């Protein structure tokens, strides 16, 4: 890949991710806003990189014919050109409303060294030369678009270059001969360089940058069966002060993708420009993830007695459950139980100022495992739980953590008479705290990646939560790693109903202790 394409691909277009084919919705799930301050930073850092890489470019040979009075006609050639030094003094990368971006480089110069040859009839002369190209100005307009598949495109709509002055210092045997027409040589150098500069830019965009974008991964895996779709909803939108990139940002099951039956909400980004980059992420992203994991049955659970720790005094047996449903032990003596839990629907993340929460609803069915291996249903419970959520960012991805609050349980059906719901709430809390939520949090800790290319890292994040959108702004630190942000989980022992659960454990130690707990065992 050419020097200019590598530079701008890493520093700017690394923010514009590619896509995955699929039906496009109305609103994006993720908006990346690059402000004028961010574009200034990209131009400044890109200029440093471009300046160092320019010295590795091979320049073409220059040839021409001459005619001098009393000397006659001849042919000259300047070859083996090397850039000795260059200084790109000024650059700007600005939005081009309705099209894309405009890149300008001004007040720059290049010093070159090379060799020359002159041929006239049978006479051949050669030597060396130094050349200084002053006042280089380049203006390139880039059009950013998207294919129907959602992949990004970039083309050059216009390119112009101007060189204020070219000075050639010729040395070597009979170098004076070339000096006789050095004005013509300098003029030819200037014209050819101006043309070559734009040819190199256009070739780099067409042959290097565009194919490079097409090789980017169209989806990113976030688990064994899920992926995230970062397709462009439309071409990046440039206004006078910013560049907005709209991404679908939908989590999907890559084994059997199905349409989502809800749309992403409209997001309104604040008119702020004090940061370089803003990420606005709506609840659509997280709720599509919840839908995928719910449909895959990841949030369902089964609990049998062999899953209960051997040291636990509460067993999934009819005898142990005498405290909850006294008739259960009499009707099904000394039998094991099985609890089957399932989410009624995919729990959706709710956004409100300064807060993230979920309100999952579960249904739990209890079965007696009969000696004939038949599952006999005995009761059915409805469970509601409020859960607070925390989202955290590191240098490249979003992670999450759930903290459950009080569980509310309601008896929906009982085939074994009176049922002590409050005591079972304590048991369920114990399971959720020690089994289900750690499992979910382990998956959330893996997170999913932000739409960034290699060598692009984010630092100094500021997190804000707004109604209908989750917003993040951050500075770009290209080619440098930031310290990863970490999070600490709340202590499980601080959650409600643990004290009550300990009382249950102490009470159900042996049959003789049950009356001391003041439970109705009739």
N, C-alpha and C positions, 0 to 999 in steps of 0.2 A: 504494500500500500504506500502511496506517496506521502511525503512529509506533511503537506497541508491537510490531507484527508484524515490522517491519524490524529493530528492535533485537534481539529475541530470536532471530529467524531467523539473523542474521549471527553472533551471539555464541554461541548454543547449538546450534541445530538445524543449523548449518553443519557440525557434526561428524557428523550423521546423514545418510548419503548415500542416494540412491534406488537403483533396481534395474533389472534386466533380466529379462524372463520366462524361465523355464527350470526344469528339474527341480532341486529342492533336495536337496542332499546331507545327510549326518548332521551333520557338523561344519563350522564356518566356516573359511575360509582366513585371515580377518582379524578380529580383535576390537579394537574401540576402547573403552577403559575411561576414563570420566570420573570422577575421584574427587571427594570432597567439597571438596577444596581447589580443584579446577578449577571446580566449580559456584559456590563462593564468589567466585572471580575473575570468572566470567561475570556473577554478580549485581551485583558491585561496579561493573564496567565498564559493564554494561547500564544501571545506575541513572543513571550520568552522562549517557549518551546519551539515555535516556528523559526525563530532567529537561529537557534542552535542547529536545527535540522536543515536549514537552507544551505549551510556550509557543506552538506553531503550531496547536494544536487549536482549532477553532471550537466554542464551547459553545452549547447551545440556549437559546432565550428561555424566560423563566419568566413565567407569567401566573396570575392568580387573581382572586377576588372578595372584597370586604370588606363589613362592616356595622358602623357606628359609631353609637352612641347620639347623637341630636340631629343627626347628619349623614346617616345613611341608608346605602343600599347604593351600591357603586361597583365599578369594575374597575381592576386595576393590571397593569402589564406591565414586566418588566425585560428589556432587550434590549441588543444590541451588546456582549456580554460578551467581554472580553479578559483573558487571564491576564497579569498584570503581572509576577509573579515566583512561583517555586515552589521548594520544597526537599524532596527525597525523602531523608529522613535515614537510613532503615534498610531493608535488603532482605535476603532470604535465598532461595536456590534450593536445595531439598533433594530427595533422592530420595523418591518415594512408593512403597514396596515393593508390587510386584504391579500397579502402575498406570503410573506415569511420574514426574512432577515436581510439586512444590508450590512456588509462588511467593508470597512474602509481602512486603508493603511496609508499614512502620509508622512512626508518629511523624512524619508529613509534613504540610506545610501548603501552601496555595495562596492567593495574593492576586489578586483580580480587580477590574476596573474596568468600569463600564458605565453605561447610561442607564435612566431609569425614566419611565413615563407613567401618569397616573391619569385616568380618565374617569368623571364622574358627571353623568348627564343631558347637558346641553349644556356642562358645565364640563370643560375639558381642561387638565391640568397636566403639567409634565415637569421633569426635572433629571438629575443624575448621582449615582452612588453608588460606594462602595468596599466590598469584601467580603473577609473573611479566613476561610478554611476551615481549621480546626485539627484536629490529631490524626487525620489520615486513615490508615486501616488497610485494606489490601486483601489478600485471601487467594484465590488461584486454584489449582485443581488441574487439571493437564493430563494426559490419557491419551495415551500414545504407543503406536501400533500399527503394523500392516503389512497391506497388501492381499495377496490371493493371488498377485498378480504380483510381490510383493516391494517395492512402493512403500511409503513411510512415511505414516502418518496421524497427525493430532493433533486432539484434541477437548477441550472444556472439560467436565469432569465436575461441577464446582461452582465457584461464585464468591460471595464475600461481601465487603461493604464496610461500613465503619463510620466515622462522622465524630463526633468528640467535641464540637465546638463550631463554630457559624457566627456571625460578627458582621458586621452590615451597618451602614454609616455613610451615611446619606442626606443629600444636600444639594440646594439648588435652591429655587425658589419653592414655598412651602407644603409643603416636605419634612416639616415637622412633622406633616402629616396622615398620611403613611405611618408616621412614628415612633410614632403612636398604636397601631399594630398591628404593630410591627416584630418582636415575639416570634413572631407567627404567620408572618410572612414568613420569618424565620430558620428556623423549624421546617419550613416547606414547602421551603425551599432545601435543608435537610439531607436530608429524605426523598427529594426528587427527585434530588439529586446521588448519593446512595447507590445508587439504582436505575440511574441513567444510567451510573455507573462500570462496573458489571457488564455492562450492555447493550453498552457500548463494547468491553469486553474480549471478550465472547462473539462479537460481530459481527466483531471483528478476527481472531479465531482462525478463524471459519467462512469469512469472505469474503476474507480476505487471506492468512493464514498457510498454511492448508491448500492453497488453489490455488497458492500460491507454491511449496510443496514439490512439487506435481504437475508443475510446469514444469521441474524440474531434469532434466538429461540422464540417461537411464537407462543409458547405456554411455559409456565413454571410449575413444577411439581411441588406440592406441599404435603404430601403423604402418600400412602400406598395406593390410594384410589382417587385422590382429589388433586385438582390443579387450579391455577388462577389464570384467567383470561385477561390479558392486558391489551386487547386490541384497541386501535384508535377508533373512536366514534365518528370522527370527521377530521379534516385537515387541521393542523394546529392553527389557532386563531391569533393573529398579531394585531395589536392596537398600538397607539402612540407610545405607551409606556411599558408594555408587558407582552409576554407570549404565553397563551393558555393552551395546554395540551389535555384533551378530554379522553380518558381511558375507560373502557367498559368495567374492568376490575370486578369480574364475576367469578366466584368459586363454583366449580362444577365437578361432577363425577366423570372422569375420563373414560370409564368403561361403558357407561350409558348416559350420555348427556341428555337432559330433558329441558324444555323451556321453563323459565321462571315465571310464575303467575302473578308477580308484582313488579312494579317499576321502581327505579331509583328515584328518590325525591329530588326536587330542584334545590340546588345549593347556591347560596349567595355568598361570595367571598368578600371580605371587608376591603375597602379601598385603602390598603396599606402598602407601602413600598419600602419600608425600612429594613426588610429582610431580602435576601437574594432569591430564595425559593420558598414557595408555599405549597403544601400538600393539603388538599381538602378531600377527606374520605368520608363518604356517607355510610349510614347504617346498612345500606344495600350490600356492601361488601361482606360484612360480618353475618348478615342474615341469610345470604345465599350459602355461606359456609355452614350455618346452623341447619339449613334445609338439606344440604348434601349429607351431613353426618346423621341427621335424623332419619332420612330415607334409607340410609345404609344400616340403620339399626344400631349405630355406634352408641347412642344414648340409652338404649334399653339394657336391662340387667336381669339376671336370675340369681337368686341366693338360695343355696341349699346348706344343710347342716355341715357338710364336709368343708365348706368355705369359712365357717366360723372358727376362730382361733381355739385350739384345744383347751387353753386356760380359761376361756370365757365361761361364766356361770349361766349365761343365757344361751340355750341351744334352740335350733329350729326343730323342735319336737313338740308333740302335743302335750307332753308332761310339762315342759318348760313354759308353754304358752297358757298353762292353767291360770296364770296371773292375769292374762289379757281376756281370755274367753274360757271360763270354768267348765262349760259344757263340752268344750272341744276335747279335753282330756278324757272325759267319761264316754263320749260317743266314739272316739277313735283312740283307744288307749295305746301308749307306747309306739307311736308311729312318727315318722319324719314329715316335715313340712317343706314346701318349696314356695318362695315368693317370686313372682314375676312382675317386673316393673317396666313400664313403657311410657314415653312422653305422649301426651294427648296430641300435641302438635309441635312443630319445631319452635323452640323458644327464641324469640326475637329480641335483639338488643335495643333498648330504649335510650335515646339521647335527650338529655335535658341540660341546661346550663350547669356546668361543673360536676355532672354526675352521669354515670353509666350504670344501667341496671337491666336485669332480666326477671321475668316472672314465670318460670317453667311450671307446667301443670302435668302431673303424672297420675297414672292409674296403676294401683298395685293389686294383683290378684294372688290369693293364697290357696294352695292346694295341699291336700293330704296325700301322701304317697302310699297307696294301699299295697298290701302284700302281692296283689296281682299285677303291680306296676302301673295300675291305672291312677291317674291324677284326679282326685275328687275335689271340686271347688268348694271352699268353705266360707270365704268372705272376700269382699271387694272394697278397696279403699280409694278415695280421691285425695291427692296430695298436692298442695300448693306451696310454693317456696319463693321468697324474694331473694335475689342474688345480686350483689354489687359486683361490678366488673372493673378491672384496672387494665388499661392498655399501656404498653411500654415500648419504646423504640431503642434499638441500638444503631450501629452505623449502617445497617443494610436491611433490617426487617422489623416487622411489627410482632410483638408478642403480647400475650394476655394472661390474666389470672382472675379466677372467680373466688369470691368469698361468700359462702351461703349464710343466710340469716334464718330467722325462725321458720320452721316447717309447720304448716297447718294441715291437719289430717281430718278427713270426714269419712264416716262409715257409710258406704253406699248400699251394701248388701251383706247380710250375715245369715248363714244357714246353721249357726251354732249358738243362737240366742244373744244374750248380753255380751257386749264387747267393750273393754277398757281402752279407748282410743288414745288417751293421754300417755299411757305407759308405752304403747307401741310407737308413738311419736319419738320417744327417747331412744328406742332401739333403732328406728330408721335414721335418726340424726347421727347415731354412732356409725352406721354403715355409710351414709353419704359422706361424712367427714373423713373417714378412714379408707374408703374404697372408691366411690364413684367420682367425687370431686378431685382427688389426686390423679385419677386416670385422665379426666378431662383437662386438668391443669398441665399435665405432662404433655399432652398434645398441643395445648395453647402455648406452652413454653418454646416449642419448636418454631412457632410463628409462621409467617409467610413473608417472602421478600418484597421489598419496595421495587418499583420500576427503575432500576439503575443498572448501567453497564459496569463492566470491570473498570477498576481504577477510579471510580467515583465513590466518594464517601461523604457522609453528612456529619456535621458537628454543630454544637451549640443549639440543640433543639428547644423550642418553646411550644408547649402543648396547651391547647385550648379546646374546650368542649362547648359546642353550641347546639341549640335545638335543630334537629334534622341533619346535622353534619358534625363530623369530627375533624378538627383542623390541626394541622401541624405546619410550622414554618421552620426552616433550618438553613444554615449556611452550607455552601458547597466547599468541600476541601478535596480538590482533585489530586490524585497521585499521592495521597497521604491518608493514613488510618487515624481515626479518632479513638479516644477511649470509649469503650462500650459502656452504655448505661445499663444498670442492673436494677432488679427489684427484689424486695424481700416480702415473703408471704406473712400473713397474720398467723399467730399461733392458734392452732385448732382448739386448744383448751380454753380459749377466750370466747368460743362460740356458745350460743344458748343451749340449754337442756343437758349440758354435760353433768352438772351437779345432780340433776334429776336421774340421769342414766346411772350414775354411780349408786344412787339409792336403790334403783331397780336391781342392779347387780348384787348389792348387799342383801337385799330381801330374798332374791331367788337363789339362795345357797342350798337350801334343803327344804323338804316338804314341811317340816315342823315350824319353819320360820315364817311361813306365809301368813298365818293369822296375825302376826305382829305387824304386818304391813297395812292392816285395816282394809283389805280388799274383800269384796263380796265373792265368796267361793261357792255360793249356793247354786 
